[in-house]
Amino acid sequence: MSGKRSCKPAVKRALVCVILLAMPVRSVASPHPPRQAQGSRLTDNARVRAALDWFTSNISWVNDQQARLTEIPAPPFQEAPRAAAVKELLAEVGLAVQIDKTGNVIGELRGVNEKEIVVVAAHLDTVFPAGTDVKVRRDGSRMAAPGISDNGSGVAALLALARAVQFAHLKPLRTILFIGDVGEEGEGNLRGMREIVDAYRGKLKAVVVLDGSGTDHVTTKALASRRLEALITGPGGHSWSDFGMPNPINALVRGSARFINTKVPVSPRTTFNIGQIEGGTSVNSVPHEARLKVDIRSESEEELTRLESALRECIIAGVRDEMESARDRSKGKLESKVELLGSRPGGELAPDSPLLAALRAADEIVGNQSRIERSSTDANIPLSLGIDAISIGAGGIGGGAHSLQEWYDSAGRELGLKRALLTIFGISGVAEEKSR
Ligand SMILES: [Zn+2]
């Protein structure tokens, strides 16, 4: 797409489009490297500068929103109260806001070109179950609470971006959707982003995901993963009088021992984790049920498929081993099944994509350096479908994600907010009113 976007003749007279991400056409003799030229063009715009300045004077507002929203619990599948609060804040800045059928909050900033859309998204959900103490403890620029960084910092940045844009009367060429999405974590299985991509697919030009803190990385590679649950059932009985009948836990253990001996390659990096195992009712009962949950990840879709097949075969083999060694098969047999709980597809952003160029240009303007990363985020969905997408941190620093000790420090947050704004407007383009 780079270099092809141009001002549309149909644009209303009052508007001219002036700033494009596309690299300016320059003669070979140009004294400036193209990237610098790109950067200086975006910040030449007074409204872009005004939006950037807004961050400088409003960091405490952003911090306060982050604390307030983090204290509204948002366990998986229960994001609605937080979504309602985000909806209110996006409506306050004049965006047309709706909540879609999946629960995503979508605030629309109409661009000159309504047929092309750039999405900025921060997930609303946390990994923490209902009842978790989410009270934020603040100490200077440091805040601590479950979910404060992942994704309190992303949600706060989403709101800050919308505010700064409104304050500066900044209008994009492409329509920008500011979205607080649901279902990013765990068994949410990216359902919010799936719905967004489904709804806007034909118009979607780029997706910028704000997830967690930091400015040190840009995720352009989507890590593919699958989550599976194995269930083995049997007749169950008494530990003494029914000794010898097939035992589902034994079968599961036998199958698991086979599975964990599966060889996985170092490259493409491939991992597996038995994360949960449960079954049985008491120590003196032959259980009637046993289950385990496995997370498998790989840089290669083929390796994932291979590993999933290995798990299925090992569970069947575990059941067979247990049946063969059972002394008493008259009281019934074992049944097993393996179900796919979730699947996150992989994908990669092309190294020469305009979105990555916009991010690099933004990094250059704010004096930031970032490395390419592979990770599992909301960006997996668009990337798997060939839609340009990145996931970046929202600035500041944080740690202890997914733990009760999670913390966030807003020092340096401004840089992250500026970087995000410049990336977004780098890819959406800026429309400017014609001076009279
Ligand atoms: Zn996250």
Residues whose N, C-alpha, C, O or C-beta is under 5 A from the ligand:
A	BS01	ZN	D150 N151 D211 G212
